[in-house]
Structures are given as C-alpha cells and as structure tokens.
Amino acid sequence: MLVSGSQHAYRFIQADTPELRRLPWARLQDEGLAHAVLWNRAEPTVLDWLDTVSPRTTLTGLAFDDARDGRLAGALWVVPAGLSGTVHFVIFRDWQHDSIRLGREAVAWIFRTWPLRSLLAAYPAPYRHLHGFMAGLGFTLWPHHLPGGCHMPTLTSPSRCRDMAFASLERGAFFRR
C-alpha cells in the first residue's frame, strides 16, 4: 500500500516461523526497548518475547524497509478475540520519524491479512506518546482508564501497577479514511 506522497511502501510478512518470530528481539535489546515493550516483565528475556508472540495465541507480523536494504523497521502482534484483536506495535528508532505512515500501513496489512472487524489497543496510560500515535492511526481514544490495569513490575517494585488506556478502531472506519 502506497501512502500519498511516499516514495515506497513498507513490506509486511507474517512471522510464521520460529526464526522470524525471534528476529525483533536483538533490535529490542540493542535499542533499549525490551522493557518498554514487555512492560509486564521486570527483566524481559528472549523467552518472554517468544511467549508474547507465540503462534498458539498471537498473530505476528514484521515490517521491512526495502528502500533501506530490507532492514527490519518494526513488528506488530495481535491477540485475537473473536473477530477482534488487541494490537501491539514496536517501531524501531530509525523509523520513528515515519511512525504514523508505518503504523497506518501496518493496520491496513492487519485488516487485509486477517478477518478482523476491529482492533483494540490496551497500553500503559503513562505512555503518553502512544495517545498521539493511536489517534494518528485513526483509533478512537477511550475517555476512561482502567485504574491499575497494567502490571509493570520492576526489580525494586515487583507489584507496581499503572493505569491502562484504551483505543479502538473498526475495519470500515479505517478504510473510509
């Protein structure tokens, strides 16, 4: 999918092998994103990552930038629930400046790849940067938070919790934009 004014589109593939599911881990570690992405773990490991993107419970996709030597630009994973799913994204540092375009292409790919009618984003409310990102993708931000809904342990505070924010997007609304 080409977005108006862009020179290229990102290439998305389904991470349907153990090697592909493992691919984002090293970049998450190198960029210091592992703890932010796996916020429900005090010290996330590759096993936590592989559990998060397990094909038993999760649909996983990878975004590559062929204009930049086919480098991995980001990853997404969806936990299906009926004809909906809870979606998660990670966009790596070199593509942060293009996060909305990359994210919109990811959402389009999700809806074209899997028969989902809607997506839910559930994330730590203190991650304020995600409010603008989700709105930029066309998600409707919910006005209420779930108090203490995100277990975000640290080594010194293993029971720490923060509020959870929500945003949702329906397939039809996305493609009408």
KAGI-V100188 format. One record per residue. N is the residue number from 1. RES is the residue in one letter. SS is DSSP state (hx for helix, st for strand, lp for the rest). Layout:
# KAGI-V100188
{{N	RES	SS} {N	RES	SS}}
This chain:
# KAGI-V100188
{{1	M	lp} {2	L	lp} {3	V	lp} {4	S	lp} {5	G	lp} {6	S	lp} {7	Q	lp} {8	H	lp} {9	A	lp} {10	Y	lp} {11	R	st} {12	F	st} {13	I	st} {14	Q	st} {15	A	lp} {16	D	lp} {17	T	lp} {18	P	hx} {19	E	hx} {20	L	hx} {21	R	hx} {22	R	hx} {23	L	hx} {24	P	hx} {25	W	hx} {26	A	hx} {27	R	hx} {28	L	hx} {29	Q	hx} {30	D	hx} {31	E	lp} {32	G	lp} {33	L	lp} {34	A	hx} {35	H	hx} {36	A	hx} {37	V	hx} {38	L	lp} {39	W	lp} {40	N	lp} {41	R	lp} {42	A	lp} {43	E	lp} {44	P	lp} {45	T	lp} {46	V	hx} {47	L	hx} {48	D	hx} {49	W	hx} {50	L	hx} {51	D	hx} {52	T	hx} {53	V	lp} {54	S	lp} {55	P	lp} {56	R	lp} {57	T	lp} {58	T	lp} {59	L	st} {60	T	st} {61	G	st} {62	L	st} {63	A	st} {64	F	st} {65	D	st} {66	D	hx} {67	A	hx} {68	R	hx} {69	D	lp} {70	G	lp} {71	R	st} {72	L	st} {73	A	st} {74	G	st} {75	A	st} {76	L	st} {77	W	st} {78	V	st} {79	V	st} {80	P	st} {81	A	st} {82	G	lp} {83	L	lp} {84	S	st} {85	G	st} {86	T	st} {87	V	st} {88	H	st} {89	F	st} {90	V	st} {91	I	st} {92	F	lp} {93	R	hx} {94	D	hx} {95	W	hx} {96	Q	hx} {97	H	hx} {98	D	hx} {99	S	hx} {100	I	hx} {101	R	hx} {102	L	hx} {103	G	hx} {104	R	hx} {105	E	hx} {106	A	hx} {107	V	hx} {108	A	hx} {109	W	hx} {110	I	hx} {111	F	hx} {112	R	hx} {113	T	hx} {114	W	lp} {115	P	lp} {116	L	lp} {117	R	lp} {118	S	st} {119	L	st} {120	L	st} {121	A	st} {122	A	st} {123	Y	st} {124	P	st} {125	A	lp} {126	P	lp} {127	Y	lp} {128	R	lp} {129	H	hx} {130	L	hx} {131	H	hx} {132	G	hx} {133	F	hx} {134	M	hx} {135	A	hx} {136	G	hx} {137	L	lp} {138	G	lp} {139	F	lp} {140	T	st} {141	L	st} {142	W	lp} {143	P	lp} {144	H	lp} {145	H	lp} {146	L	st} {147	P	st} {148	G	st} {149	G	st} {150	C	st} {151	H	st} {152	M	lp} {153	P	lp} {154	T	lp} {155	L	lp} {156	T	lp} {157	S	lp} {158	P	lp} {159	S	lp} {160	R	lp} {161	C	st} {162	R	st} {163	D	st} {164	M	st} {165	A	st} {166	F	st} {167	A	st} {168	S	st} {169	L	st} {170	E	st} {171	R	hx} {172	G	hx} {173	A	hx} {174	F	hx} {175	F	hx} {176	R	hx} {177	R	lp}}
